[in-house]
Amino acid sequence: MHGEDEPATESNSVSTGAASKTDRTSTDRIGRRGFLAASGAGSVAAFAGCLTGGGDGSGGDETLRVAAWSGSYTDRFDEAVAKPFEEETGMTVEVLPRWSEIISQIRAAPADDPPYDVTVTDGFFYHEGRSDDLFEPVRYDNVPNIDEVFPYLREFRTDEYGVPVDGDPTSLAYLTEAVSEFSGWSDLTEISGLTMEGGFYVYPLQVGALMADEYEGDGELYDESTHDIVFENLRELDVARWYDSGADAWEFMRQGIADAAQYYGYQTAYDAREEQDLDLEVTIPDETGGFFNHYCVVRGTSNRDMAEEFLNHMLDAEVQTNWSEISGEVRSNQNTEYPDDVEEMIPTTEEELKNVSFPDWEQLSEFSGDLSERFEELKRETGE
């Protein structure tokens, strides 16, 4: 699901109930400025964590294996994060481009011989990994830069098994000749020829929930009695195709099959504009969903000390600032500085981050199987 820099998937215990539109203010929203971008850069990204064994991991070699989202995210991660770490420490970082296979590969490997030392996870992978004891708990004495991370990003999802690093809000990329105005997800009903993420259900369903008005944010997802409303809203949309990668979305636009794409952040869309000669714009509605990545130390690694040193490096304000120069995701360090055009488009304050609807997998796991099945049925009925 992240082959072209989008997010992944999530799950854990129970806990039901969603607050009313006026009550549910603590979880998921982007009550912030919408934006229309006329220029852009880089890439987007997107996708879970727990513990077992591993000792102190001080007896490993000098090569650290890090799984990162495949696509342009990997290239920018290598340039802005991995290479500076190598230069500072003399160690080697092997960046491994991965996608939906991350958790299954860790599960399949011997507990004392994992395929990676460090891995990226979105909320779903983080939940899945924690549930299956696939991650080592982070020893924060070795990660002092955590003190500079936005408090909300340490609280909205436990950081016991991973550090929050980067993420993106859900956006709409569209052809300027075909879409004259878009201010919120309810406007999707006015667009002919839409392509939406087909690889994982939660982000399109967030859009369906945000089109409703029963609850604050994406609260309809956490109340089984309002699930029908979510799917009814999506059925009202003119979905021409469901995409499995960003490359598919841009190709559908290039071929005239779709005029707009539900997407993540803005940079990959602007890459496509340059690379495929598409007259694209991107907007992030005032109210939207999104994902946030945690990086985790994989259970059984012999390089645990080095892995935690790398986590600390990733959280450094200077590293995140340099990273933002070439890749415009939201960063976790409060002191990150962004290029002006990036800062105008994404949530960069604690208050803005609190307004993004990040999926709550502790609650969603109860409904995950049913929602996934209904989403597959929806795809068969709509688009191709």
Stockholm file with secondary structure:
# STOCKHOLM 1.0

chainA/1-384         MHGEDEPATESNSVSTGAASKTDRTSTDRIGRRGFLAASGAGSVAAFAGCLTGGGDGSGGDETLRVAAWSGSYTDRFDEAVAKPFEEETGMTVEVLPRWSEIISQIRAAPADDPPYDVTVTDGFFYHEGRSDDLFEPVRYDNVPNIDEVFPYLREFRTDEYGVPVDGDPTSLAYLTEAVSEFSGWSDLTEISGLTMEGGFYVYPLQVGALMADEYEGDGELYDESTHDIVFENLRELDVARWYDSGADAWEFMRQGIADAAQYYGYQTAYDAREEQDLDLEVTIPDETGGFFNHYCVVRGTSNRDMAEEFLNHMLDAEVQTNWSEISGEVRSNQNTEYPDDVEEMIPTTEEELKNVSFPDWEQLSEFSGDLSERFEELKRETGE
#=GR chainA/1-384 SS CCTTSCCCCBCCCCCCCCCBTTTCCSSCCCCSCCEEESCCCSCCCCCCCCCCCCTTCCSCCSEEEEEEESSHHHHHHIIIIIHHHHHHHSCEEEEEEECTTHHHHHHHSCTTSCSCSEEEECHHHHHHHHHTTCBCCCCGGGCGGGGGBCHHHHHSSCCTTCEEEEEEEEEEEEETTTCCCCCSGGGGGGCSSEEEECSCSHHHHHHHHHTCCSBSTTGGGGCGGGHHHHHHHHHTSCEEEEESSHHHHHHHHHTTSCSEEEEESSHHHHHHHHHHTCCEEEEECSSCBEEEEEEEEBTTCSCHHHHHHHHHHHTCHHHHHHHHHHCCCEESBTTCCCCHHHHTTSCCSHHHHHTSBCCCHHHHTTTHHHHHHHHHHHHHHSCC
#=GC SS_cons         CCTTSCCCCBCCCCCCCCCBTTTCCSSCCCCSCCEEESCCCSCCCCCCCCCCCCTTCCSCCSEEEEEEESSHHHHHHIIIIIHHHHHHHSCEEEEEEECTTHHHHHHHSCTTSCSCSEEEECHHHHHHHHHTTCBCCCCGGGCGGGGGBCHHHHHSSCCTTCEEEEEEEEEEEEETTTCCCCCSGGGGGGCSSEEEECSCSHHHHHHHHHTCCSBSTTGGGGCGGGHHHHHHHHHTSCEEEEESSHHHHHHHHHTTSCSEEEEESSHHHHHHHHHHTCCEEEEECSSCBEEEEEEEEBTTCSCHHHHHHHHHHHTCHHHHHHHHHHCCCEESBTTCCCCHHHHTTSCCSHHHHHTSBCCCHHHHTTTHHHHHHHHHHHHHHSCC
//
